[in-house]
């Protein structure tokens, strides 16, 4: 949540985890947010099962910035049945609660109008298909304007990592017209109609969808950048201390890891970073996280094997309160290029630009959208490309930027003073 840095959730970052049999009362004030978020455990793989929708409605008397839907349904991409009346418009609050996978989503024979992402309203954007990353939420309006029947809502993987195994199954829910029951045959309803989903590696469709999202209102994103960070994100390999461990799935006794600017973040195990910072406990972290890659190379080209092993440490980057930040998140081809979903804890941010290849600071900023960029809290780096975000450092404390993909340790931390 915004402006709540002392209880952000990640274990040993802002607080120590709740112990078995323990309890914790979470008190917070909702500020400048409306729409769909979600809550989840933030210790290891508990997020696989401990999660749920968190919906923030407008204040009483304040309307939505779109036509009022007849009904609303949270959809955590699991098997449910959504009943509708012919002709009515409903609001689907779609949440990707998956651990490791971006997903394409579509509804057979129905178009969707995107009206919000990550608890921030958007300009209405009509599409046949969504691409939603882990941790992202999308609100869409759907009008039941087809022949009464049963229509599958379906999602399956958008997979960008080359030669990597992934779950290629399809998850479904059902959009069911209430009047469809009149068409029973032998006491059974007809089989639902399946939507046409993009191929699992259809980056063009994913890119077109993402490019279509715009912020609801025209704004003036700040042009003065106080702190410019260039974060090179990617996979890597580190040596296994126990080669027989099931975690050692890399070649030659290694396991896969990930890093930002050649640093793979190591969480403390006994003291939270927030506690260490405010109590001046030494030896828990350092403040020398590099703002740019320590070694520059062709990030999306043929990377020498000597650069595939990142350093490990608990490094933070200090930022002055109120600073105007720009972060460029750059994918690499180490092991493989990939769409890396990145989440900035405690903030919404403007997505001002993106592209393929290596970011060019001399020419790419000229194409930034500083008028109506989408507002997100999670965004993916295009595979073999980059994405640029901007926000104001107005949430003092320890805030982590990380990937929602649980099998990786791809994160960085900064402290606001």
C-alpha positions as CSV (number, residue, x, y, z in Angstrom):
1,X,0.0,0.0,0.0
2,X,1.1,3.6,-0.5
3,X,2.6,5.5,2.3
4,X,2.9,2.5,4.6
5,X,6.6,1.7,4.4
6,X,6.9,0.2,7.9
7,X,4.6,-2.7,7.1
8,X,5.2,-3.5,3.4
9,X,5.2,-7.2,3.8
10,X,8.4,-8.8,2.4
11,X,10.1,-10.9,5.0
12,X,13.2,-9.2,6.6
13,X,12.8,-6.1,4.6
14,X,10.3,-3.9,6.5
15,X,9.5,-6.4,9.1
16,X,10.2,-9.9,10.3
17,X,7.7,-12.6,9.2
18,X,4.8,-13.7,11.3
19,X,5.9,-16.8,13.3
20,X,3.9,-20.1,13.2
21,X,1.0,-19.7,15.5
22,X,1.4,-15.9,15.7
23,X,-0.8,-13.1,14.5
24,X,-0.4,-9.6,13.1
25,X,-2.9,-6.8,12.8
26,X,-2.4,-4.7,9.7
27,X,-3.6,-1.1,10.0
28,X,-3.2,1.3,7.2
29,X,-4.9,4.3,5.4
30,X,-5.8,4.0,1.8
31,X,-4.5,7.1,-0.1
32,X,-5.0,8.0,-3.8
33,X,-6.0,4.5,-4.9
34,X,-9.1,3.1,-6.4
35,X,-9.6,-0.2,-8.1
36,X,-8.2,-3.8,-7.8
37,X,-5.2,-4.9,-5.8
38,X,-4.5,-8.1,-4.1
39,X,-3.0,-9.4,-0.9
40,X,-0.6,-12.3,-0.6
41,X,2.0,-14.0,1.6
42,X,5.5,-12.8,1.1
43,X,7.6,-15.6,2.5
44,X,9.0,-18.2,0.1
45,X,6.3,-20.1,-1.8
46,X,3.5,-19.4,0.6
47,X,2.2,-17.0,-2.1
48,X,1.1,-20.0,-4.1
49,X,-1.9,-20.5,-1.8
50,X,-2.2,-17.6,0.6
51,X,-3.7,-14.7,-1.4
52,X,-6.9,-12.9,-2.3
53,X,-8.5,-9.9,-4.0
54,X,-8.3,-6.5,-2.3
55,X,-10.9,-4.1,-3.9
56,X,-10.9,-0.3,-3.2
57,X,-14.2,1.3,-4.2
58,X,-14.7,5.1,-4.8
59,X,-15.9,7.1,-1.9
60,X,-19.6,7.2,-1.4
61,X,-21.2,9.6,-3.9
62,X,-18.2,9.4,-6.3
63,X,-18.9,7.6,-9.6
64,X,-16.6,5.4,-11.7
65,X,-15.1,7.3,-14.6
66,X,-17.0,4.9,-16.9
67,X,-20.6,3.6,-17.2
68,X,-21.7,1.8,-14.0
69,X,-21.6,-1.9,-14.6
70,X,-24.6,-4.1,-13.6
71,X,-22.4,-6.5,-11.7
72,X,-18.7,-7.0,-10.6
73,X,-16.7,-10.2,-10.4
74,X,-13.2,-10.6,-9.1
75,X,-11.4,-13.2,-11.2
76,X,-8.1,-14.7,-9.9
77,X,-7.7,-16.8,-13.1
78,X,-9.2,-19.9,-11.6
79,X,-12.2,-22.0,-12.5
80,X,-15.4,-20.1,-11.7
81,X,-18.8,-19.5,-13.3
82,X,-19.9,-15.9,-14.0
83,X,-23.7,-15.6,-14.7
84,X,-24.9,-12.8,-16.8
85,X,-28.2,-11.5,-18.3
86,X,-28.2,-10.9,-22.0
87,X,-27.4,-7.3,-22.8
88,X,-25.9,-6.3,-19.5
89,X,-22.4,-5.0,-18.9
90,X,-20.3,-6.4,-16.1
91,X,-16.9,-5.5,-14.6
92,X,-14.3,-8.2,-14.3
93,X,-11.5,-7.5,-11.9
94,X,-8.8,-9.8,-13.3
95,X,-5.8,-10.7,-11.0
96,X,-2.8,-12.8,-12.1
97,X,-1.9,-14.6,-8.9
98,X,0.4,-17.0,-10.7
99,X,3.8,-17.5,-9.3
100,X,5.9,-17.5,-12.4
101,X,4.0,-16.8,-15.6
102,X,2.7,-14.0,-17.7
103,X,-0.6,-15.0,-19.3
104,X,-2.7,-14.2,-22.3
105,X,-6.5,-13.9,-21.4
106,X,-9.5,-13.8,-23.7
107,X,-13.3,-14.4,-23.7
108,X,-14.8,-16.4,-26.5
109,X,-16.7,-14.1,-29.0
110,X,-16.5,-11.1,-26.6
111,X,-14.5,-8.0,-26.6
112,X,-13.2,-6.4,-23.4
113,X,-12.7,-2.7,-22.6
114,X,-9.8,-2.0,-20.2
115,X,-10.7,0.7,-17.7
116,X,-8.1,0.3,-15.0
117,X,-4.8,-1.4,-14.2
118,X,-3.1,-1.9,-10.8
119,X,-5.7,0.3,-9.0
120,X,-5.3,3.2,-11.4
121,X,-7.9,4.2,-14.0
122,X,-7.0,4.2,-17.8
123,X,-8.5,5.6,-20.9
124,X,-11.0,3.0,-22.2
125,X,-9.2,0.6,-24.4
126,X,-11.1,-2.2,-26.3
127,X,-9.3,-5.4,-27.1
128,X,-9.8,-9.1,-27.8
129,X,-6.9,-10.2,-25.7
130,X,-5.1,-9.2,-22.5
131,X,-1.5,-9.9,-21.5
132,X,-1.2,-9.8,-17.7
133,X,2.0,-10.4,-15.7
134,X,2.3,-12.0,-12.3
135,X,1.1,-9.6,-9.7
136,X,-0.7,-7.3,-12.1
137,X,-4.5,-6.5,-12.1
138,X,-6.7,-5.4,-14.9
139,X,-10.3,-4.2,-14.8
140,X,-12.4,-4.7,-17.9
141,X,-15.9,-4.1,-18.9
142,X,-17.7,-6.9,-20.8
143,X,-21.1,-6.6,-22.5
144,X,-23.1,-9.8,-22.9
145,X,-24.0,-9.0,-26.5
146,X,-23.7,-12.5,-28.0
147,X,-26.2,-15.3,-28.6
148,X,-27.1,-16.7,-25.1
149,X,-24.9,-19.6,-24.3
150,X,-21.8,-20.6,-22.4
151,X,-18.4,-19.0,-23.3
152,X,-15.0,-19.9,-21.9
153,X,-12.8,-17.2,-20.4
154,X,-9.4,-18.7,-20.9
155,X,-5.8,-17.9,-20.0
156,X,-2.5,-19.6,-20.9
157,X,1.2,-18.8,-20.8
158,X,3.0,-16.0,-22.6
159,X,6.5,-17.5,-22.5
160,X,9.5,-15.5,-23.7
161,X,12.5,-17.4,-22.3
162,X,14.1,-19.5,-25.0
163,X,14.2,-23.3,-24.5
164,X,12.8,-23.0,-21.0
165,X,10.1,-25.4,-19.7
166,X,6.8,-23.9,-18.8
167,X,3.2,-24.9,-18.0
168,X,1.5,-24.9,-21.3
169,X,-1.9,-25.8,-20.0
170,X,-5.0,-23.5,-20.2
171,X,-7.0,-22.4,-17.3
172,X,-10.7,-21.6,-17.8
173,X,-13.7,-19.9,-16.3
174,X,-17.2,-19.7,-17.8
175,X,-19.2,-16.7,-18.8
176,X,-22.8,-18.1,-18.7
177,X,-25.9,-16.4,-20.0
178,X,-28.7,-17.1,-17.6
179,X,-31.1,-17.7,-20.4
180,X,-28.8,-20.4,-21.9
181,X,-30.3,-23.0,-19.6
182,X,-33.3,-23.0,-21.9
183,X,-31.2,-24.7,-24.5
184,X,-30.4,-27.9,-22.6
185,X,-30.2,-31.1,-24.6
186,X,-30.8,-34.4,-22.8
187,X,-30.7,-32.4,-19.5
188,X,-27.2,-31.0,-20.2
189,X,-25.9,-27.6,-21.3
190,X,-23.9,-27.4,-24.5
191,X,-20.1,-27.3,-24.2
192,X,-18.8,-23.8,-23.8
193,X,-17.1,-22.1,-26.8
194,X,-13.4,-21.6,-26.5
195,X,-11.7,-18.3,-27.4
196,X,-8.8,-18.0,-29.8
197,X,-5.6,-17.3,-27.8
198,X,-2.3,-16.1,-29.2
199,X,0.6,-18.4,-29.6
200,X,2.7,-18.8,-26.4
201,X,5.6,-16.8,-27.9
202,X,3.5,-14.0,-29.5
203,X,5.5,-11.0,-28.4
204,X,3.9,-8.8,-31.1
205,X,0.5,-9.2,-29.6
206,X,1.8,-8.7,-26.0
207,X,3.6,-5.5,-27.2
208,X,0.6,-4.1,-29.0
209,X,-1.7,-4.7,-26.0
210,X,0.8,-3.0,-23.6
211,X,1.2,-0.1,-25.9
212,X,-2.5,0.5,-26.0
213,X,-2.8,1.3,-22.3
214,X,-2.9,5.1,-21.5
215,X,-3.5,7.0,-18.3
216,X,-7.0,8.3,-17.8
217,X,-6.2,12.0,-17.6
218,X,-3.6,14.2,-19.2
219,X,-0.8,15.0,-16.8
220,X,2.6,16.6,-16.9
221,X,5.1,14.0,-15.8
222,X,8.1,15.8,-14.3
223,X,10.9,16.5,-16.8
224,X,13.6,17.3,-14.1
225,X,15.2,14.0,-13.2
226,X,17.2,14.1,-9.9
227,X,18.2,10.5,-9.9
228,X,18.6,8.4,-13.0
229,X,19.1,4.7,-12.5
230,X,20.0,2.1,-15.2
231,X,19.1,-1.3,-13.9
232,X,20.3,-4.2,-16.0
233,X,18.1,-7.2,-15.1
234,X,18.5,-10.8,-16.1
235,X,19.3,-14.4,-15.3
236,X,22.6,-15.9,-14.3
237,X,24.3,-19.0,-12.9
238,X,25.9,-19.5,-9.5
239,X,27.8,-22.5,-8.2
240,X,25.9,-25.0,-6.0
241,X,27.2,-25.8,-2.6
242,X,25.3,-29.1,-2.9
243,X,25.2,-30.2,-6.5
244,X,22.6,-32.9,-5.6
245,X,20.1,-30.4,-4.5
246,X,16.9,-30.2,-6.6
247,X,17.6,-26.4,-6.9
248,X,20.7,-27.2,-8.9
249,X,19.1,-27.3,-12.4
250,X,21.7,-25.3,-14.2
251,X,24.6,-26.8,-16.2
252,X,27.8,-28.1,-14.7
253,X,26.8,-28.0,-11.0
254,X,25.2,-24.6,-11.1
255,X,21.7,-23.2,-10.3
256,X,19.8,-20.4,-11.9
257,X,19.7,-17.1,-10.3
258,X,19.0,-13.5,-11.3
259,X,20.5,-10.1,-10.7
260,X,20.2,-6.4,-11.1
261,X,23.5,-4.7,-12.2
262,X,25.3,-7.9,-11.6
263,X,24.1,-8.1,-7.9
264,X,21.9,-10.9,-6.7
265,X,20.2,-9.7,-3.6
266,X,20.5,-11.7,-0.3
267,X,17.9,-11.2,2.3
268,X,18.8,-11.0,6.0
269,X,17.8,-14.0,8.1
270,X,17.4,-12.6,11.6
271,X,16.9,-8.8,11.5
272,X,14.7,-6.8,9.1
273,X,16.4,-4.1,7.0
274,X,14.1,-1.5,8.4
275,X,15.0,-2.4,12.0
276,X,18.7,-2.5,11.2
277,X,18.5,1.0,9.5
278,X,16.6,2.7,12.3
279,X,18.4,1.1,15.1
280,X,21.8,1.5,13.5
281,X,22.6,-2.3,13.6
282,X,25.9,-2.8,11.7
283,X,26.7,-5.6,9.3
284,X,23.2,-6.2,8.0
285,X,23.5,-4.2,4.7
286,X,25.7,-1.9,2.8
287,X,24.7,1.2,0.8
288,X,26.8,0.7,-2.3
289,X,24.3,-0.7,-4.7
290,X,25.5,0.4,-8.2
291,X,23.2,2.9,-10.0
292,X,24.4,1.7,-13.3
293,X,26.0,-1.6,-14.5
294,X,29.6,-1.8,-13.1
295,X,30.7,-3.3,-16.4
296,X,29.0,-2.1,-19.6
297,X,28.5,-4.6,-22.5
298,X,26.1,-5.4,-25.3
299,X,23.2,-6.4,-22.9
300,X,21.1,-8.0,-25.6
301,X,23.9,-9.4,-27.7
302,X,26.1,-12.4,-27.3
303,X,27.2,-12.0,-23.6
304,X,30.6,-13.6,-22.6
305,X,30.2,-16.5,-20.1
306,X,32.4,-14.6,-17.7
307,X,29.5,-12.2,-17.1
308,X,26.9,-14.9,-16.3
309,X,27.8,-15.2,-12.6
310,X,26.6,-12.2,-10.5
311,X,28.0,-11.1,-7.1
312,X,25.8,-11.8,-4.1
313,X,25.1,-9.3,-1.3
314,X,22.7,-7.1,0.7
315,X,23.3,-3.8,-1.0
316,X,21.0,-0.8,-0.7
317,X,20.8,2.5,-2.7
318,X,20.1,5.7,-0.9
319,X,17.8,8.3,-2.3
320,X,16.9,11.7,-0.9
321,X,13.2,12.1,0.1
322,X,11.3,14.0,-2.6
323,X,13.7,13.1,-5.4
324,X,12.4,12.7,-9.0
325,X,13.5,9.2,-10.0
326,X,13.8,7.6,-13.4
327,X,14.6,3.9,-13.6
328,X,15.3,2.2,-16.9
329,X,14.9,-1.6,-16.6
330,X,17.0,-3.3,-19.2
331,X,16.6,-7.0,-20.1
332,X,19.7,-9.0,-21.0
333,X,20.4,-12.1,-23.1
334,X,22.4,-13.8,-20.3
335,X,21.1,-17.4,-20.4
336,X,18.1,-16.0,-22.4
337,X,16.2,-12.9,-23.0
338,X,12.9,-12.8,-21.2
339,X,9.9,-10.6,-20.2
340,X,10.8,-9.8,-16.5
341,X,7.8,-8.5,-14.6
342,X,9.1,-5.9,-12.0
343,X,7.2,-4.6,-9.0
344,X,8.1,-1.4,-7.1
345,X,6.9,-1.8,-3.5
346,X,5.1,1.1,-2.0
347,X,4.7,3.1,-5.2
348,X,2.7,3.7,-8.3
349,X,4.9,4.8,-11.2
350,X,4.5,6.3,-14.7
351,X,5.5,4.0,-17.5
352,X,7.0,6.6,-19.9
353,X,8.6,4.5,-22.5
354,X,9.8,1.1,-23.7
355,X,11.5,-0.5,-26.7
356,X,13.6,-3.4,-27.9
357,X,17.4,-3.7,-28.0
358,X,19.7,-1.7,-25.7
359,X,18.3,1.6,-24.2
360,X,19.9,4.7,-25.9
361,X,20.0,7.6,-23.5
362,X,20.8,10.0,-26.3
363,X,17.8,9.2,-28.5
364,X,15.1,7.1,-26.7
365,X,13.9,9.8,-24.2
366,X,12.7,11.9,-27.1
367,X,9.9,9.3,-27.6
368,X,8.8,9.2,-23.9
369,X,5.1,9.7,-23.2
370,X,5.0,12.4,-20.6
371,X,1.4,13.4,-21.3
372,X,-0.8,10.4,-20.5
373,X,1.4,7.4,-19.6
374,X,-0.2,4.5,-17.8
375,X,0.2,4.3,-14.0
376,X,1.3,0.8,-12.8
377,X,2.9,-0.9,-9.8
378,X,4.2,-3.8,-11.8
379,X,5.6,-3.7,-15.4
380,X,7.5,-6.2,-17.6
381,X,10.6,-5.6,-19.5
382,X,10.1,-6.5,-23.2
383,X,12.2,-9.6,-24.0
384,X,15.5,-8.3,-25.3
385,X,14.4,-4.7,-24.5
386,X,13.8,-2.0,-21.9
387,X,11.1,-0.1,-20.1
388,X,11.5,3.3,-18.4
389,X,9.5,4.4,-15.3
390,X,9.3,7.6,-13.3
391,X,8.0,8.4,-9.8
392,X,8.7,10.7,-6.9
393,X,10.5,9.3,-3.8
394,X,7.8,10.3,-1.3
395,X,7.4,7.1,0.7
396,X,10.3,7.1,3.3
397,X,11.7,3.8,4.4
398,X,13.1,0.6,2.8
399,X,11.4,-0.1,-0.4
400,X,12.2,-3.1,-2.6
401,X,12.0,-3.4,-6.4
402,X,11.6,-7.1,-7.3
403,X,10.2,-9.6,-9.7
404,X,7.0,-11.4,-8.7
405,X,8.5,-14.5,-10.2
406,X,9.1,-16.6,-7.1
407,X,11.8,-18.9,-8.5
408,X,14.2,-15.9,-9.0
409,X,15.9,-13.6,-6.6
410,X,15.8,-10.5,-8.8
411,X,15.6,-7.5,-6.6
412,X,17.2,-4.3,-5.4
413,X,16.6,-2.1,-2.4
414,X,16.8,1.6,-1.7
415,X,16.4,3.7,1.4
416,X,14.8,7.1,1.3
417,X,16.2,9.7,3.7
